[in-house]
Amino acid sequence: MEVAYQTDVGQQRQNNQDYVGFYTNQRGVQFAIVADGMGGHLGGDVASEMAVSHIGHEFEKTDDTDIEAMVKWLIFELQRENQHILAKANQYDDLSGMGTTLVAVLISGTHYLVANIGDSRVYRLRRNTLRQLTEDHSLVNELVKQGELTAEAAKHHPQKNIITRTLGVSQEVDADVTIYEFEPDDYLLLCTDGLTNMVDDDQLQQTLMAEMTLEEKCAALIQKANDAGGMDNITALILHHEGEVATP
């Protein structure tokens, strides 16, 4: 499994509230995680870094390879980290109300799970076709699902940044978790909305299909978002499944 990632502050923000990490457990199972923090001057930075680093380091201690068992492990860790973020926010006034989106991909053999809270995304490129694997937990996406808003209108809606599910902020943790199976030459893209609000799906697909290294593809995506205005922090993590992988 090849991996590369890059994060950038963008053109409009003073600090980067995105956080990204890639981890391997005791049995070689791999875990990619991207978070986009929100709330307060420092709160977003703190919440996203807590979520990625805490869950990532807990993952490194595990020695399981069973994907179903890892689903249960991840749901437990998300609930535990939610309580950690809430406790930290209650402890410091300047962190009050902080939270974070989170997307993660956990890879064991030929299977992988995708977990999502918020509006950061996971895409899959398979046989030159791009598909969004996650569903945005946002107000405008709910309006689109109810038929009250078109997908095109949602892109420019004034309330497009209102998130309906987060890690932190509330006692409830409601993550979407789905298991998929790899095919040879699959690409996975984990990213924050600082990329997808600036770069459309066609451009994402063209960049993932380009004859470049994964590092160059990450850099190209970041550059496209900045060229389009870079209104938010931008993070891209790309995984490439080159062929058949033996189950650990």
C-alpha positions in Angstrom: 0.0 0.0 0.0 1.4 3.3 -1.1 0.5 6.5 0.9 1.2 10.2 0.7 -0.4 13.2 2.4 -0.1 17.0 2.6 -1.8 19.7 4.6 -1.8 23.4 3.9 -3.1 26.5 5.7 -4.7 27.9 2.4 -4.9 31.5 1.4 -7.4 33.0 3.9 -6.8 31.4 7.3 -4.2 32.4 9.9 -3.7 28.9 11.3 -4.2 25.3 10.1 -7.0 23.5 12.0 -6.7 20.3 9.9 -4.6 17.4 11.1 -3.6 14.2 9.4 -1.8 11.0 10.3 -1.0 7.5 9.1 -0.3 4.6 11.5 0.5 0.9 11.5 -0.4 -1.6 14.2 1.6 -4.5 15.7 0.4 -6.8 12.8 0.9 -4.5 9.9 -2.7 -3.3 9.6 -2.7 0.3 8.4 -4.8 3.3 9.5 -5.2 6.7 7.7 -7.0 9.5 9.5 -7.9 13.1 8.6 -9.6 15.7 10.8 -10.9 19.2 10.3 -11.2 21.1 13.6 -13.7 23.8 14.5 -14.5 26.2 17.3 -12.6 29.1 18.9 -9.2 30.6 18.1 -7.3 27.5 19.3 -10.1 25.0 19.7 -10.1 23.6 16.2 -6.4 23.0 16.3 -6.6 21.2 19.6 -9.7 19.0 18.8 -8.3 17.8 15.4 -4.9 17.0 16.8 -6.3 15.2 19.8 -8.6 13.1 17.6 -5.9 12.0 15.2 -3.0 11.6 17.5 -4.9 9.9 20.4 -6.7 7.4 18.2 -3.7 6.9 16.0 -1.4 6.1 18.9 -4.0 3.7 20.5 -4.2 2.0 17.1 -0.4 1.4 17.1 -0.8 -0.7 20.3 -3.4 -3.1 18.8 -2.5 -6.5 17.3 -5.8 -7.4 15.7 -6.2 -8.0 12.0 -10.0 -8.9 11.9 -11.8 -6.1 10.1 -15.1 -6.7 12.0 -13.3 -6.5 15.3 -11.6 -3.3 14.3 -15.0 -1.7 13.5 -15.9 -2.3 17.2 -12.5 -1.0 18.3 -12.8 2.2 16.3 -16.4 3.0 17.4 -15.2 2.5 21.0 -12.2 4.8 20.4 -14.4 7.5 18.8 -16.7 7.5 21.8 -13.8 7.7 24.2 -12.1 10.5 22.3 -15.4 12.4 22.2 -15.4 12.4 26.0 -11.7 13.5 26.0 -12.5 16.5 23.8 -15.6 17.5 25.8 -13.6 17.3 29.0 -10.8 19.4 27.6 -13.3 22.0 26.3 -14.9 22.2 29.7 -11.5 22.7 31.3 -10.5 25.7 29.3 -12.7 28.7 28.4 -10.8 29.3 25.1 -11.5 25.8 24.0 -15.3 25.9 24.7 -17.4 24.4 21.9 -14.5 22.9 20.0 -15.0 19.8 17.8 -13.7 18.2 14.7 -14.8 16.3 11.6 -13.1 12.9 11.1 -12.6 10.5 8.2 -10.6 7.3 8.6 -9.6 4.3 6.5 -8.4 1.2 8.2 -6.8 -1.4 5.9 -6.4 -5.1 6.7 -5.5 -7.4 3.8 -7.8 -6.9 0.9 -10.5 -5.2 3.0 -10.8 -1.8 4.4 -13.3 0.1 6.6 -14.3 3.7 6.0 -15.4 5.8 9.0 -16.9 9.3 8.8 -18.2 12.0 11.1 -18.9 15.5 9.5 -18.1 16.7 6.0 -14.6 15.6 5.4 -14.7 13.0 2.6 -13.3 9.7 1.3 -13.3 9.1 -2.5 -12.4 6.0 -4.4 -10.9 6.0 -7.9 -11.6 2.6 -9.5 -11.1 1.9 -13.2 -11.0 5.6 -14.0 -14.3 6.3 -12.2 -14.4 8.5 -9.1 -17.0 7.7 -6.4 -17.6 9.5 -3.1 -17.7 6.8 -0.4 -18.8 9.0 2.5 -21.9 11.1 3.0 -21.6 14.7 4.3 -23.2 15.2 7.7 -24.2 18.8 6.9 -27.3 20.9 6.9 -27.2 21.4 3.1 -26.8 17.7 2.4 -29.9 17.0 4.5 -31.8 19.6 2.4 -30.6 18.0 -0.8 -31.7 14.5 0.5 -35.1 16.0 1.3 -35.4 17.5 -2.2 -35.5 21.1 -0.8 -32.2 22.0 -2.5 -30.3 21.0 -5.6 -26.8 19.6 -5.4 -25.6 22.6 -7.5 -27.4 25.1 -5.2 -25.9 23.4 -2.2 -22.4 24.3 -3.3 -23.1 28.0 -2.8 -25.6 27.9 0.0 -24.8 30.4 2.8 -25.2 27.7 5.5 -23.0 25.1 3.7 -20.6 25.0 6.6 -23.1 24.0 9.2 -22.2 20.4 10.3 -24.8 18.1 11.8 -22.4 15.6 13.3 -19.0 16.1 14.9 -16.5 14.6 17.3 -16.7 16.7 20.4 -19.4 19.4 21.1 -22.2 16.9 22.1 -22.4 13.7 24.1 -23.6 11.7 21.1 -21.1 10.1 18.6 -22.8 8.9 15.4 -20.2 7.7 12.9 -20.9 6.0 9.6 -18.7 2.9 9.3 -18.7 0.7 6.1 -16.5 -2.2 5.0 -15.3 -2.4 1.4 -13.0 -4.7 -0.6 -10.1 -3.6 -2.6 -9.6 -4.2 -6.3 -6.1 -3.9 -7.9 -5.1 -0.3 -8.7 -7.7 1.3 -6.5 -7.0 4.8 -5.2 -8.5 6.3 -2.0 -8.5 10.0 -1.3 -9.2 11.3 2.2 -9.7 15.1 2.3 -11.2 18.0 4.1 -13.8 20.4 2.7 -11.0 23.0 2.1 -10.2 20.8 -0.9 -13.7 19.8 -2.1 -15.2 23.3 -1.8 -12.5 24.6 -4.2 -11.9 21.6 -6.5 -14.7 19.8 -8.3 -14.9 16.0 -8.7 -13.7 16.1 -12.3 -10.5 17.8 -11.3 -10.1 15.4 -8.4 -10.4 12.5 -10.8 -8.1 13.9 -13.4 -5.4 14.5 -10.8 -5.7 11.0 -9.3 -5.4 9.5 -12.8 -2.4 11.7 -13.8 1.1 10.2 -14.4 2.6 11.5 -11.1 3.8 10.2 -7.8 1.4 10.2 -4.9 3.3 13.1 -3.4 3.0 15.0 -6.6 -0.7 14.3 -6.8 -1.2 15.6 -3.2 0.7 18.7 -4.0 -1.2 19.2 -7.2 -4.6 19.0 -5.4 -3.4 21.5 -2.7 -2.2 23.8 -5.5 -5.6 23.6 -7.3 -7.5 24.5 -4.1 -5.2 27.4 -3.5 -5.4 28.6 -7.1 -9.2 28.6 -6.7 -9.0 30.9 -3.7 -7.8 28.6 -0.8 -10.7 29.8 1.4 -10.0 27.1 4.1 -7.3 24.8 5.3 -6.6 22.0 2.8 -5.7 18.4 3.4 -5.3 15.5 1.0 -4.2 11.9 1.8 -3.9 9.4 -1.0 -3.7 5.6 -0.7 -2.9 3.4 -3.7 -3.6 -0.3 -3.6 -1.3 -1.6 -6.3 -2.4 -5.2 -6.4 -3.4 -8.3 -4.4 -2.4 -8.1 -0.7 -2.0 -11.2 1.4 -4.2 -11.2 4.5 -1.9 -10.6 7.6 
